[in-house]
Amino acid sequence: MFAAEPRGTLGLGRADAVAQTAREWLPQPIWDLRREIDERMGRIPTQLNSYGYDQWGFHPATAARAIFTTALLYRYWFRVQVHGIERIPPGRVLLISNHAGQIALDAAMIGVATFLDNEPPRIVRGMGEYWLPTVPWVNELMARAGSVVGTRKNCVDLLNNEEAVIAFPEGVRGMNKLIWERYQLQEFGHGFMRLALETGAPIVPIAVVGSEEQAPGIANLRPLARLLRMPAFPITLTFPALGLLGLVPLPVKYNIYFGEPMHFEGNPSDEDEVVGEKVEQVKAEIATMLAQGLARRRSLFW
Amino acid sequence: MGQVPVEGPEELFHFAPAEAAGAERRTRRAAQPGEKLLITGIAGGQGRLIAQRLGSFFRIAGVDRSRWDGAPAGMPMHVVDLRKRKFEDVFRTERPDALVHLAFVRHFRSDARVRHEVNVLGTKRVLEYAIRYGVKRIVVLSSAYVYGALPDNPYYVDEDYPLNVSRTYPEVRDLAEVDGLATTFLWRHPEVTTAILRPVNTLGYYVHSAIGRYLRQRYVPTILGFNPMLQFIHEEDVAEAVALALQKGVHGVYNVTGPGAVPLKVAIRETGGTAVPLPEALIRPVLSRLFRLGLYHTPSGAMDFLKYPCTIDGSQFGRDSGFSPLFTLEDTFASVRR
């Protein structure tokens, strides 16, 4: 049986006309990018139900639009260069990266990299903060784009389903670093290692060079953050001095380095010291990759 | 039992050892054909379906507060209130081998005291009589709502997750209590094969569920900016799950899932309605006042189920009973399409 024409599509004809006009006016590479995203979306190894959703609420058609917007930033704003992306093994994998830049664009750029520059294209599953599902619209976009709330159960289920999960063990400690703390890895949480041990997922260490200067933080107003129930309220060189415009990140050059997969074995419920040792190995690897990346960098902007 | 609920981002990957989780689950001696089965709440839509599904396997007797006019000829049907003394006579005269308990008040039309008496005290009495009159197997039909819809719920809640519904929806805490009573019974009386089933949103022609009534509306209010994933199951698949639980003799607490999950707005579209998103700040105070004045049928706590996921992992029941849903999502939506 064919589903009835979905309601609420009365304006679709007009939307098509707008799209047609936009096609004529926008440069060719941008439409090629759109087509490339659609083509790659058809090749992701994700099982969908008859309405086109996966079991975590991921929806390729919505995700393609989100990736398109992000991919414009990826190609033309940050001009992301990826190194060693072929090291991501097929099947379950935990991607572990440094985290900075006030807005989680590093996560978005890694996500676009694994979608556009990896073979086969993969959707990186993000582990969102606990307050994100309470934010109108954001909750929906997050789920449709393939991310979930960062609970242990969600992560185990995703890895057991052979997905690529990204985690930032620095958490908000890293994201809201101030500019003079750039590229200094903050304390790593241990959860990711316990999950790797439990699910047998290899860990791919990632160093993102560039993100840490995109929005130079000079202060973090914790009391105001608490009042607004946000994890942090950063003051950067441009925000709030330039108002909403100050939220636009600097057009820094991104370099993303993917390391060799690291395999760990052991009891996932070992004490913190035992697990902590393994965590330190990953942290040391990322620190080394960051140092090498920084040494190779000629300029902040190209 | 009981996984520690994760409280904040700093415990992003709070770890609970896997071996601590999981109640005792195993398959016991299966029900034999011709055993006597007593169904409480048989006159409701789900009760009738279960009676029809199992009519050829068991000798069925029914008990309900209201009568079932189309009941199969020859089936003993007792019209008695769970709260009355006469209710024990049903066990005395029928001497059932098996019991399916689904006599619950799930609506809010009667006052809270009646709801509590029927649901909590009623369940307690049913379980007491089951022991007193030698019932060998019991299925209690709870629901997935007992987990509650909370922003930090994992997408696939398993049976060891805490029953959080009363945190945001205190009016239905009696249903969480019923589930708890039955679970305690399961542990205290290992000699009785007990299955507690927690099915997801049930849709169908016969069942009067809150979600069914919600989706049958022409204009369906939703909450602006929220569109959670909802799992659905067809009413006949719920009857099938109850049948399998008895016939395979499964013992434990089980989530029961149907053919899958879709966003709320897809469900509204597929059942022939039009979603009307309204800002929560506007409708929550209005609805809770209307409910208190008796002018609206559902407390505002139910709105969380339109905001956050309450999706569950039903794989354990599939493994232990061999259950897999027969109805697709399309069939399930078609059963309530306007």
Interface residues (C-beta under 8 A of the other chain):
Chain A: M1 A3 A4 P6 R7 G8 N49 S50 Y51 Y53 Q55 W56 G57 H59 M127 E129 Y130 W131 P133 T134 V135 P136 W137 N139 E140 A143 V148 V149 G150 T151 R152 K153 N154 C155 D157 A167 G171 V172 G189 H190 G191 F192 R194 L195 E198 P231 P268 S269
Chain B: V6 G8 P9 E10 E11 L12 F13 H14 F15 A16 P17 A18 P151 D152 N153 P154 Y155 Y156 V157 D158 L224 G225 F226 N227 P228 M229 P259 G260 A261 V262 P263 V266 R269 E270 G272 T274 A275 Y308 P309 D313 T328 L329 E330 A334
